[in-house]
Amino acid sequence: MAKLQDKVALITGAGSGMGRSQAVLFAQEGVKVIAADINMDNVEDTVKMIKADGGEALAIHLDVSQQRSVNDAVKKGIDMFGRIHILSNTAGILDGYSATLDTSEELWDRIMNINLKGVYYMTNAVLPHMLKHEEGVIVNIGSIASFVAGGGGAAYTSAKHAIAGYTKQLSFDYGQKGIRANAIAPGAVETGMTKQIFAEGSAAVMEAVNSVPAGRYGQPEEIASVALFLASDDASFMHGAIVPVDGGWTVK
Ligand SMILES: NC(=O)c1ccc[n+]([C@@H]2O[C@H](COP(=O)([O-])OP(=O)(O)OC[C@H]3O[C@@H](n4cnc5c(N)ncnc54)[C@H](O)[C@@H]3O)[C@@H](O)[C@H]2O)c1
């Protein structure tokens, strides 16, 4: 039997990269996927991939930084499938590795609104439904920037550090009410976010990426498999963990 048969997962950022990989893998494990993204064409492609594979999925337009859009997406998902058992907060953007003096207020707000406030909006929209059923799993996608500097710029690193704290606080507040919240802290992974950086990367960038113990960057499927584990009962005793999946980037 599939690992998560008949569970329902809402995955943000499902139009690309790690979100798409999770959507496809979760569907293969019996999950009905609510695939949400700001890029409707891409998320529709994700749903086509799932359906071609015999899975069930719904494509939803979502801007995680807009509360109304978040509430609409969650309502549509619940109307369609009746439940949301799993929330994967994956949508995110990079800040161009800008140091604070190069970070405009606009860039700061944009990063915070998508990478941090978006996670808060999504969680607050889904959590009451999960609490009603005393069952829910939340997987947040942090970053090596949740632990160390250099995985992004000032705004990105601040937001991703906050994701670690937010995930722990979620566990603290709701763990005994049937909710398991954990985060993944990916290292350099080849996705829509990084493809160009890796393709055109300077020697210094590629040296940083390739000098990790794994000796390479990762693939989104290598993040999705850990998200699946965290979403499943295999991780039943895991609460508030921030799991590095980074090829060893943060060992030193
Ligand atoms: N790629 C990496 O090396 C890396 C490393 C560490 C952490 N991350 C994190 O992984 C997560 C997934 O990123 P990815 O690498 O798969 O990138 P990606 O660009 O391939 O995918 C991100 C998706 O998020 C969507 N998105 C952006 N803004 C949105 C919004 N306002 N509302 C809804 N959807 C929105 C995009 O359309 C895109 O489909 C992000 O949170 C990112 O910060 C990535």
The ligand as an ORCA input file, in Angstrom:
! r2SCAN-3c Opt
* xyz 0 1
  N      17.254     25.786     -4.818
  C      18.015     25.891     -3.764
  O      19.265     25.744     -3.859
  C      17.408     26.166     -2.420
  C      18.218     26.010     -1.293
  C      17.657     26.196     -0.040
  C      16.332     26.512      0.085
  N      15.555     26.673     -1.033
  C      14.146     26.967     -0.814
  O      13.373     25.967     -1.441
  C      12.069     26.463     -1.723
  C      11.690     26.051     -3.125
  O      12.515     26.721     -4.042
  P      13.067     26.042     -5.374
  O      14.520     25.991     -5.253
  O      12.292     24.822     -5.675
  O      12.771     27.231     -6.390
  P      11.835     27.350     -7.668
  O      12.015     28.747     -8.123
  O      12.118     26.258     -8.620
  O      10.381     27.149     -7.085
  C       9.753     28.104     -6.278
  C       8.291     28.188     -6.659
  O       7.667     29.138     -5.789
  C       6.734     29.875     -6.566
  N       6.444     31.166     -5.939
  C       7.247     32.257     -5.875
  N       6.604     33.264     -5.273
  C       5.367     32.801     -4.945
  C       4.245     33.373     -4.304
  N       4.244     34.656     -3.905
  N       3.157     32.619     -4.105
  C       3.128     31.320     -4.532
  N       4.146     30.737     -5.174
  C       5.262     31.466     -5.369
  C       7.427     30.039     -7.922
  O       6.500     30.387     -8.953
  C       8.075     28.676     -8.098
  O       7.219     27.800     -8.788
  C      12.148     27.967     -1.477
  O      11.536     28.268     -0.240
  C      13.634     28.244     -1.423
  O      13.916     29.369     -0.646
  C      16.075     26.508     -2.277
*
